[in-house]
Amino acid sequence: MLSNSSKDILKKQNSLPKNFLFISRWGEILDIAYTIQNDGNAVKLYIEDKPSREIGTGFVKKIKTWRNHVDWADIIIFDYTGYGKECAELRASGKIVFGGSEYTDLLELDRSFGQKELQKHKIKTLPFEEFVSFQEAIAHVEKHPDAYVIKPSGETQELKQLLFVGSDDEGLDVIRVLKAYDKSWGDDFGNFQLQKKVKGVEISVSAFFNGKEFLKPINITFEHKKLFPKELGVSTGEMGSSMFWVNQSPIFDATLKKFEPTLSEHKFIGHIDINCIVNGNGIYPLEFTSRFGYPQIFIQRAGITEPIGEMLYKVASGQNFKIATKKGFQVGAFIVVPPFPYDDKKTFELFSKDAVVVFRKDMKEGIHPMHLKKVNDEWLITGNTGIALLVSGTGITMRDAQKAMNNRIHSIIVNNGYYRTDIGDRWFEDSDRLWSWGLL
């Protein structure tokens, strides 16, 4: 137990302005970096992906290499998987680092490894098979007709529109898609899984981990991945999410909680999420996200009542504390522009590049910049994928949170912009089923 004087020293240490170094894969972390800077800290942002390097210009200080700035930083934050080795080396040198480990990188990037680790921790999983050949996968579905989900592994899984959820009980739709992928990708697709599809509620549980244990409260998120309302259209990375915070969760206890000793053993410090399908028969984990989720972290920020920089510093420095969060619900929707969710440079340059985000009134709260740069105090769309903003809302009820978000969206003009109008609606049906199954 810390003495009062020790608590005062720790509080002062946590709240002093600090130097934050962000190492980003695609610039997704801009909103968090910008917020931390606005709270009075110094920020430097490095973006690895060359086409994305204009993101954040004018918002925060950008750097061309990050290793030269390690000594400057009080805390280093990696925003994506794949940096586990670098995180371990930096921690070994005495730096405070928020990021993954080589073990948690594998949990996300190697789907088969993730499934085997679930089994190793005595967690129920759905049957799956891994393939490198489309022809072999087609033969498997023909021999074992059923509804399947096609799940790319490794780098290909970043192309979210390639994930396909079959609906035909004989697998005929999956066969058609596999044949199309074979024609367009051939042998360049890499590993992928066929996972048996199960019906139920899709829900994810996540928590921050301080190197030794999970911190409360736990976050419960409902993702909306399809492009159009009512879950129509192609799969995207995500179009928006709704969420709330809880101190206890049967889904968390049955899944992530069982990984606590293993994550401690591998010195993981960061945020980890497990996406599941649940129904009256049980809880079926689908996949790990062992990093910040996007847009999850922005909507989480809307529900965290302490400065996000202080909170991340406390996690990264191994402190045990309860995260200060709002009661009720948080919801957020992406506003996107062409060619999202596809990669088409010509379309992006024709319709979206350098388009201005116009605000009908002065707003700060609930507006989260994504692939933007700032020129003469104007927010311009940049990058190459067409994600302009995430707009969030909070409220004691889901309806209140949706209303707050929609009021903000209606005060923003993004030429050719589009977004889902039903983010959060799933809660009204899903909550009844989750209560009846004893999972809330």
C-alpha positions as CSV (number, residue, x, y, z in Angstrom):
1,M,0.0,0.0,0.0
2,L,1.4,3.4,-1.0
3,S,1.7,6.1,1.6
4,N,-0.1,9.5,1.0
5,S,3.3,11.2,0.2
6,S,4.2,8.4,-2.3
7,K,0.7,8.8,-3.9
8,D,1.3,12.6,-4.2
9,I,4.7,12.1,-5.9
10,L,3.2,9.5,-8.3
11,K,0.3,11.8,-9.1
12,K,2.7,14.6,-9.9
13,Q,4.9,12.3,-12.0
14,N,1.9,11.2,-14.0
15,S,0.5,14.7,-14.7
16,L,3.6,16.6,-15.6
17,P,3.9,17.5,-19.3
18,K,5.8,14.8,-21.1
19,N,7.4,14.0,-24.4
20,F,5.3,11.5,-26.4
21,L,6.8,9.7,-29.4
22,F,4.3,7.9,-31.6
23,I,5.4,5.2,-34.1
24,S,2.5,4.6,-36.5
25,R,2.0,2.2,-39.3
26,W,-0.5,4.3,-41.3
27,G,-1.1,7.4,-39.2
28,E,-4.3,6.0,-37.6
29,I,-3.2,7.3,-34.2
30,L,-3.5,11.0,-35.2
31,D,-6.5,11.8,-33.0
32,I,-4.8,10.5,-29.8
33,A,-1.5,12.3,-30.6
34,Y,-3.4,15.5,-31.3
35,T,-5.4,15.3,-28.1
36,I,-2.3,14.6,-26.0
37,Q,-0.6,17.6,-27.6
38,N,-3.6,19.8,-26.8
39,D,-3.4,18.7,-23.2
40,G,0.0,20.4,-23.0
41,N,2.4,17.6,-23.8
42,A,5.1,17.5,-26.6
43,V,4.3,15.1,-29.4
44,K,6.3,13.7,-32.3
45,L,4.7,11.4,-34.9
46,Y,6.4,9.0,-37.3
47,I,4.4,7.3,-40.0
48,E,5.9,4.2,-41.7
49,D,3.7,3.9,-44.8
50,K,4.9,6.4,-47.4
51,P,1.6,7.2,-49.1
52,S,0.2,8.0,-45.6
53,R,3.0,10.3,-44.5
54,E,1.1,13.5,-45.2
55,I,-1.5,12.5,-42.5
56,G,-1.2,14.7,-39.4
57,T,0.8,17.5,-41.1
58,G,-0.1,20.8,-39.4
59,F,-1.7,19.0,-36.5
60,V,1.4,17.6,-34.8
61,K,5.2,17.6,-35.3
62,K,6.1,15.0,-37.9
63,I,9.5,13.2,-38.1
64,K,11.1,11.2,-40.9
65,T,12.8,8.6,-38.7
66,W,11.9,7.6,-35.1
67,R,15.1,6.0,-33.7
68,N,16.9,9.4,-33.5
69,H,14.2,10.6,-31.1
70,V,14.1,7.8,-28.6
71,D,16.3,9.6,-26.0
72,W,13.9,12.6,-26.3
73,A,10.8,10.6,-25.4
74,D,9.4,10.1,-21.9
75,I,7.0,7.5,-23.4
76,I,7.0,5.7,-26.8
77,I,3.7,4.5,-28.2
78,F,3.4,1.9,-31.1
79,D,0.0,2.0,-32.7
80,Y,0.0,-1.3,-34.5
81,T,1.1,-5.0,-34.4
82,G,4.4,-6.1,-35.8
83,Y,6.7,-4.0,-33.6
84,G,7.0,-6.6,-30.7
85,K,10.7,-7.0,-31.1
86,E,11.4,-3.3,-31.1
87,C,9.1,-2.9,-28.0
88,A,11.1,-5.5,-26.1
89,E,14.4,-4.0,-27.0
90,L,13.3,-0.5,-25.9
91,R,11.9,-1.8,-22.6
92,A,15.2,-3.6,-22.0
93,S,17.0,-0.3,-22.4
94,G,14.9,1.3,-19.8
95,K,12.3,3.1,-21.9
96,I,8.6,3.3,-21.0
97,V,6.8,1.7,-24.0
98,F,3.1,1.2,-24.8
99,G,3.0,-1.5,-27.4
100,G,3.0,-5.2,-28.1
101,S,5.3,-8.2,-27.8
102,E,6.3,-10.8,-30.3
103,Y,3.8,-13.2,-28.7
104,T,0.9,-10.8,-29.0
105,D,1.9,-9.9,-32.6
106,L,1.5,-13.6,-33.5
107,L,-1.9,-13.8,-31.7
108,E,-3.2,-11.3,-34.2
109,L,-1.2,-11.8,-37.4
110,D,-1.2,-15.6,-37.4
111,R,-4.8,-16.7,-37.1
112,S,-3.9,-20.4,-36.7
113,F,-1.5,-19.6,-33.9
114,G,-4.2,-17.5,-32.2
115,Q,-6.7,-20.4,-32.4
116,K,-4.2,-22.9,-31.0
117,E,-3.4,-20.5,-28.1
118,L,-7.1,-20.3,-27.3
119,Q,-7.3,-24.1,-27.3
120,K,-4.1,-24.2,-25.1
121,H,-5.8,-22.0,-22.6
122,K,-8.8,-24.3,-22.6
123,I,-11.1,-21.9,-24.4
124,K,-13.8,-23.3,-26.8
125,T,-13.1,-22.5,-30.5
126,L,-14.9,-23.0,-33.8
127,P,-13.7,-25.6,-36.2
128,F,-11.3,-24.2,-38.8
129,E,-8.9,-25.3,-41.6
130,E,-6.0,-23.4,-42.9
131,F,-5.2,-23.3,-46.7
132,V,-2.7,-21.8,-49.1
133,S,-4.5,-23.2,-52.2
134,F,-7.9,-22.0,-53.3
135,Q,-8.4,-25.3,-55.1
136,E,-7.8,-27.3,-52.0
137,A,-10.2,-25.0,-50.1
138,I,-12.9,-25.5,-52.7
139,A,-12.5,-29.2,-52.6
140,H,-12.8,-29.1,-48.8
141,V,-16.2,-27.2,-49.0
142,E,-17.5,-29.6,-51.6
143,K,-16.6,-32.5,-49.4
144,H,-17.9,-30.9,-46.2
145,P,-20.8,-28.6,-47.3
146,D,-21.6,-26.0,-44.6
147,A,-21.7,-22.2,-44.0
148,Y,-18.1,-20.9,-43.7
149,V,-16.2,-17.6,-43.2
150,I,-13.1,-16.9,-45.4
151,K,-10.5,-15.2,-43.3
152,P,-7.2,-14.0,-44.8
153,S,-4.1,-14.3,-42.6
154,G,-0.9,-12.3,-42.4
155,E,-0.6,-9.0,-44.4
156,T,-3.6,-9.9,-46.6
157,Q,-6.0,-9.6,-43.7
158,E,-5.4,-5.8,-43.8
159,L,-7.6,-5.8,-46.9
160,K,-10.8,-6.1,-45.0
161,Q,-13.0,-6.4,-48.0
162,L,-11.5,-9.8,-48.7
163,L,-13.1,-11.3,-45.6
164,F,-16.2,-13.1,-46.6
165,V,-19.0,-14.4,-44.4
166,G,-21.0,-17.1,-46.2
167,S,-24.7,-17.4,-45.7
168,D,-25.5,-20.5,-47.8
169,D,-25.7,-23.7,-45.7
170,E,-24.1,-25.7,-48.5
171,G,-21.2,-23.3,-48.9
172,L,-22.1,-22.5,-52.5
173,D,-21.5,-18.8,-52.0
174,V,-18.1,-19.5,-50.4
175,I,-17.1,-21.7,-53.4
176,R,-18.0,-18.9,-55.8
177,V,-15.9,-16.3,-53.9
178,L,-13.0,-18.7,-53.6
179,K,-13.0,-19.2,-57.4
180,A,-13.1,-15.4,-57.9
181,Y,-10.1,-15.0,-55.5
182,D,-8.2,-17.8,-57.4
183,K,-8.6,-15.9,-60.7
184,S,-7.7,-12.5,-59.3
185,W,-5.0,-13.5,-56.7
186,G,-3.6,-16.9,-57.8
187,D,-0.7,-17.8,-55.5
188,D,-0.2,-14.3,-54.2
189,F,-3.0,-14.4,-51.6
190,G,-1.0,-16.2,-48.8
191,N,-2.5,-18.2,-46.0
192,F,-6.2,-18.1,-45.2
193,Q,-8.7,-19.9,-43.0
194,L,-12.1,-21.4,-43.6
195,Q,-13.9,-21.2,-40.3
196,K,-17.2,-22.7,-39.6
197,K,-19.9,-20.0,-39.3
198,V,-22.1,-19.9,-36.2
199,K,-25.1,-17.7,-35.6
200,G,-25.4,-15.4,-32.6
201,V,-24.3,-12.0,-31.4
202,E,-21.0,-10.6,-32.5
203,I,-19.3,-8.8,-29.5
204,S,-15.8,-8.0,-28.4
205,V,-14.3,-7.6,-25.0
206,S,-11.1,-5.7,-24.4
207,A,-8.9,-4.3,-21.7
208,F,-5.6,-2.4,-21.1
209,F,-2.8,-4.5,-19.7
210,N,0.0,-3.0,-17.6
211,G,2.6,-5.8,-18.0
212,K,1.3,-7.7,-15.0
213,E,-2.5,-7.7,-15.0
214,F,-5.6,-6.3,-16.7
215,L,-6.9,-3.0,-15.6
216,K,-10.6,-2.3,-14.9
217,P,-13.0,-1.4,-16.2
218,I,-13.4,-3.7,-19.2
219,N,-14.6,-2.4,-22.5
220,I,-17.5,-4.1,-24.4
221,T,-17.7,-3.2,-28.1
222,F,-20.2,-3.9,-30.9
223,E,-18.6,-3.4,-34.3
224,H,-20.4,-2.5,-37.5
225,K,-18.1,-3.8,-40.3
226,K,-20.4,-3.8,-43.4
227,L,-20.4,-0.7,-45.7
228,F,-24.1,-0.1,-45.7
229,P,-26.8,0.1,-43.0
230,K,-28.5,-3.2,-41.8
231,E,-25.2,-5.0,-42.5
232,L,-25.4,-4.8,-46.3
233,G,-22.5,-4.6,-48.7
234,V,-18.8,-5.5,-48.5
235,S,-16.8,-5.9,-45.3
236,T,-14.8,-2.8,-44.4
237,G,-12.2,-2.5,-41.6
238,E,-15.1,-0.9,-39.8
239,M,-17.8,1.8,-40.2
240,G,-18.4,2.4,-36.6
241,S,-18.9,0.9,-33.1
242,S,-21.0,1.2,-30.0
243,M,-19.6,0.4,-26.5
244,F,-19.8,0.7,-22.8
245,W,-17.5,0.0,-19.8
246,V,-18.1,-2.7,-17.1
247,N,-16.2,-3.9,-14.0
248,Q,-17.3,-7.6,-14.6
249,S,-18.0,-9.6,-17.7
250,P,-18.7,-13.3,-18.1
251,I,-17.3,-13.1,-21.7
252,F,-14.1,-11.5,-20.4
253,D,-13.8,-14.1,-17.7
254,A,-14.2,-17.0,-20.2
255,T,-11.7,-15.6,-22.7
256,L,-9.1,-12.8,-22.1
257,K,-8.9,-13.3,-18.3
258,K,-7.4,-16.8,-18.9
259,F,-4.5,-15.1,-20.8
260,E,-3.4,-12.9,-17.9
261,P,-0.5,-15.1,-16.7
262,T,0.7,-15.6,-20.3
263,L,0.6,-11.9,-21.2
264,S,2.5,-11.2,-18.0
265,E,5.1,-13.8,-18.9
266,H,5.6,-12.2,-22.3
267,K,5.7,-8.7,-20.7
268,F,2.9,-7.3,-22.8
269,I,1.9,-3.7,-22.2
270,G,-0.9,-2.3,-24.2
271,H,-4.5,-2.9,-25.3
272,I,-5.9,-6.3,-26.3
273,D,-9.3,-7.2,-27.7
274,I,-10.9,-10.5,-28.5
275,N,-13.9,-10.6,-30.9
276,C,-16.5,-13.4,-30.3
277,I,-19.7,-14.8,-31.5
278,V,-21.9,-15.8,-28.5
279,N,-25.2,-17.6,-28.4
280,G,-27.2,-19.8,-26.0
281,N,-24.7,-22.6,-26.5
282,G,-21.6,-20.7,-25.5
283,I,-18.9,-18.2,-26.3
284,Y,-16.8,-18.7,-29.5
285,P,-13.7,-16.4,-29.8
286,L,-13.0,-15.4,-33.4
287,E,-9.8,-13.3,-33.5
288,F,-7.4,-11.2,-31.4
289,T,-6.6,-7.5,-31.9
290,S,-3.5,-7.0,-29.7
291,R,-3.2,-3.2,-30.2
292,F,-5.4,-0.2,-30.4
293,G,-8.6,-0.9,-32.3
294,Y,-9.7,1.6,-34.9
295,P,-12.1,3.4,-34.4
296,Q,-12.4,1.7,-31.0
297,I,-9.7,3.8,-29.3
298,F,-11.3,7.1,-30.4
299,I,-14.7,6.0,-29.0
300,Q,-13.0,4.8,-25.9
301,R,-11.3,8.2,-25.5
302,A,-14.8,9.8,-25.6
303,G,-15.7,7.6,-22.6
304,I,-12.5,8.1,-20.6
305,T,-12.7,11.0,-18.2
306,E,-9.1,11.4,-17.3
307,P,-6.5,12.8,-19.8
308,I,-5.7,10.1,-22.3
309,G,-2.0,10.8,-22.2
310,E,-1.9,10.4,-18.4
311,M,-3.9,7.2,-18.7
312,L,-1.6,5.7,-21.3
313,Y,1.5,6.7,-19.4
314,K,0.2,5.0,-16.2
315,V,-0.5,1.8,-18.2
316,A,3.0,1.9,-19.9
317,S,4.8,2.5,-16.6
318,G,3.2,-0.6,-15.1
319,Q,0.9,1.2,-12.6
320,N,-2.2,-0.5,-11.1
321,F,-5.2,1.8,-11.1
322,K,-8.8,2.0,-12.2
323,I,-9.4,3.9,-15.4
324,A,-11.9,6.8,-15.0
325,T,-14.8,6.3,-17.4
326,K,-18.2,7.7,-18.1
327,K,-21.4,5.8,-17.2
328,G,-23.7,4.8,-20.0
329,F,-22.8,4.4,-23.7
330,Q,-20.4,5.6,-26.3
331,V,-21.0,5.4,-30.1
332,G,-19.0,6.5,-33.1
333,A,-19.3,6.5,-36.9
334,F,-16.7,7.0,-39.6
335,I,-17.3,9.6,-42.3
336,V,-15.6,8.3,-45.4
337,V,-15.1,9.4,-49.1
338,P,-14.4,7.6,-52.4
339,P,-12.8,5.1,-53.0
340,F,-13.3,3.7,-49.5
341,P,-13.2,0.8,-48.8
342,Y,-11.2,0.1,-52.0
343,D,-7.7,1.2,-53.0
344,D,-8.0,3.3,-56.1
345,K,-5.5,6.1,-56.4
346,K,-7.1,7.7,-59.4
347,T,-10.6,7.8,-57.8
348,F,-9.1,9.2,-54.6
349,E,-7.3,12.0,-56.4
350,L,-10.3,12.8,-58.6
351,F,-13.0,13.0,-55.9
352,S,-11.4,13.3,-52.5
353,K,-7.8,14.4,-52.2
354,D,-7.4,17.8,-50.5
355,A,-11.2,18.1,-50.0
356,V,-12.0,20.5,-47.1
357,V,-13.9,19.4,-44.0
358,V,-16.4,22.2,-43.3
359,F,-17.9,22.7,-39.8
360,R,-21.2,24.5,-39.7
361,K,-20.4,25.6,-36.1
362,D,-17.4,25.6,-33.8
363,M,-17.0,22.1,-32.4
364,K,-14.3,20.3,-30.6
365,E,-15.8,17.5,-28.6
366,G,-16.6,14.3,-30.4
367,I,-14.6,15.1,-33.5
368,H,-11.7,12.8,-34.2
369,P,-9.4,13.6,-37.2
370,M,-8.4,10.6,-39.2
371,H,-6.6,10.9,-42.6
372,L,-6.3,14.6,-42.6
373,K,-3.7,17.4,-42.8
374,K,-4.1,21.0,-41.6
375,V,-3.4,23.9,-44.0
376,N,-4.1,27.5,-43.0
377,D,-6.3,26.1,-40.2
378,E,-8.4,24.2,-42.7
379,W,-8.8,20.4,-42.3
380,L,-8.0,18.7,-45.7
381,I,-8.4,15.0,-46.6
382,T,-5.1,13.3,-47.4
383,G,-3.6,9.8,-47.4
384,N,-5.0,7.3,-49.9
385,T,-7.9,5.3,-48.3
386,G,-10.6,8.0,-47.8
387,I,-11.3,7.9,-44.1
388,A,-12.0,11.5,-43.1
389,L,-13.3,11.6,-39.6
390,L,-14.7,9.6,-36.7
391,V,-17.6,11.3,-35.0
392,S,-18.5,10.1,-31.5
393,G,-21.3,10.7,-29.0
394,T,-21.9,9.7,-25.4
395,G,-25.0,9.4,-23.2
396,I,-26.6,7.6,-20.3
397,T,-28.7,5.6,-22.9
398,M,-27.8,4.3,-26.3
399,R,-30.4,6.6,-27.8
400,D,-28.8,9.6,-26.1
401,A,-25.3,8.7,-27.4
402,Q,-26.7,8.2,-30.9
403,K,-28.5,11.6,-30.8
404,A,-25.3,13.4,-29.7
405,M,-23.3,11.7,-32.5
406,N,-25.9,12.4,-35.2
407,N,-26.2,16.1,-34.1
408,R,-22.4,16.5,-34.6
409,I,-22.5,14.6,-38.0
410,H,-25.2,16.9,-39.3
411,S,-23.0,19.9,-38.4
412,I,-20.2,18.7,-40.7
413,I,-19.9,19.0,-44.5
414,V,-17.6,16.5,-46.3
415,N,-18.1,16.6,-50.1
416,N,-19.0,13.1,-51.4
417,G,-18.9,11.8,-47.8
418,Y,-20.9,8.8,-46.7
419,Y,-21.5,7.0,-43.4
420,R,-23.7,4.5,-41.6
421,T,-26.9,5.9,-40.1
422,D,-27.6,2.9,-37.9
423,I,-24.5,2.6,-35.7
424,G,-25.7,1.4,-32.2
425,D,-29.1,0.1,-33.4
426,R,-27.9,-3.5,-33.0
427,W,-27.9,-2.9,-29.2
428,F,-31.7,-2.9,-28.9
429,E,-32.0,-6.4,-30.2
430,D,-28.6,-7.8,-29.1
431,S,-29.0,-6.7,-25.5
432,D,-32.2,-8.8,-25.0
433,R,-30.4,-11.9,-26.3
434,L,-27.3,-11.3,-24.2
435,W,-29.4,-10.8,-21.1
436,S,-31.3,-14.0,-21.8
437,W,-28.1,-16.0,-22.2
438,G,-26.6,-14.5,-18.9
439,L,-23.8,-12.8,-20.7
440,L,-24.3,-9.2,-19.6
